[in-house]
Amino acid sequence: MSLKHLFVGTVLLLSFSSFSARNVWLLPESVDFGRVDIDRGYVPDETVRIRNIGPETIEIEFDDIFCRNEFRFIDRCYSELRRGATCELDIRFRPYAVGRYSCNLYVLSSAGDRERLNVSATGYRRDLSPRF
């Protein structure tokens, strides 16, 4: 039996031209600070680990152009990231007003990766008025 007879009536689509290997792995891939009291002034930083899962050394950059000032990013990826190595990015959230905050931080590598890290939080104010 030939392949021609085996696949009669079946549509088979193959495309290899747009495949690209991923070189950067984020853990976690999203961060949610949850509800944060704006009068408290701070919450502990969250840490994201960035690992080079590609075959060669890469450089890491961050694009936070769409993030508001309530989010701060402390880059601990000081130089090149060797194959299999991990570096850390600390994220700080300091709400100035009540409301929902979100941000998409892009992790860019010299190998052409563009990985998105979703960051979100809600700033609120505790109601301190006496209840009768």
N, C-alpha and C positions, 0 to 999 in steps of 0.2 A: 504494500500500500504506500503511495506517495503522499507527501505533505499536501499536495493539491487536493487529493481526495479527503484527507483528514480534516481540512479546514473549510470545506465547502459551506458557504453561507455565513461564515464568521468574518467579522471585520477585525483586523489586527493593526493597531497603530503603534509605531515605535518612533521615539524621538530622542536623540542623544545630544543634540546640539546645544540645548539650554541648561544642561546639568552642570552644576559647579559644587565642588566639595566644600563643606563647612569647616572652617579652621578655628573658630572661636566658640566656646561653650560657656554659657552664663548659668550660675547657680546661686540664687534662684533666678528665674526669668522674669519675675515681677516682684515688686515690693509694695505692700500696703501697710502704712503706719496705723490704719484704723482711725478711731476718734481720738483727737488730741485736744486737751484743754488749753486754750490760748493763754490763760492766765498762769499756767504752770511754767511756761517759758521754754521747756525743753522736753525731749524724749530721747531715749538711747538711740544712737546711730544704728542703721542697718548696714550689713556688709554683704556685698555681692562678690563672689569669686569668679574670676575670669581665667579660663584655662585654654591654652593653645593645644588643640587636638589635631592640628595639621602636621604636615611632614617637615616643616622647616621653621626657623626662627622668624618671628613677626614683630612689628611694632604696633602698639595700640594707641588709638586716639579716641576722644569722646566728643560728641556733638550734642550739646545741651541747649541749643539755641531756642528751643520751644519750651524751656522750663522757666518757671517763675522764680523769684528771689527767695521764696520760702524753702526751696530745696537747695542744698549745698552738696557738692560732690568733692570728696577728698580722694585724689588719685594716688594709689599706692603701686601703680604700674610704672615704675620710674624709667625703665629703659626697654630694651628688647625683651621679648618673651620667648624663651627657647621652647622647642618642641617638648610637650608634656608638662611644662612649667605652669604655675598658677600665680596670679597676682590678685590684689583686692582693691575694691572701690567701696569706700564708706559713703553712705548717704545720710545726710542730716536734714531733718524737717523742723522748721520753726515757724509756726503759723502766726501771722500778724492780725488776722481777722477771722471771723466766723465764716465758714464756707467749705466747699469741696475743692480739693486741689488735685491736679493730675499732671503728669509729665511723661514724655517719651524721650528717653535718653538713648542715643545711638552709639554703639560700640563699633568703631571702625578699625580694621586691621590693614596692614600693608599688603596682605594677600587678597584684598578686595572684599572682605566680609563687611556686612552692615547688619548687625544684630540689634534688635530693639529691646530695651528694658523698660517695662511699664512701671511707673512709680505713682502711687496715689495716697491720699490722706484726707481726713476731714477735720477742720478746725472748729471747735465749739467752745462755748462759754457756759460754765456751770451756773445754774440758777441758784443764787445765794439768798434770795428773798425769803423771809420767814413764811412758813405755812401755818395757817390757823385752822 
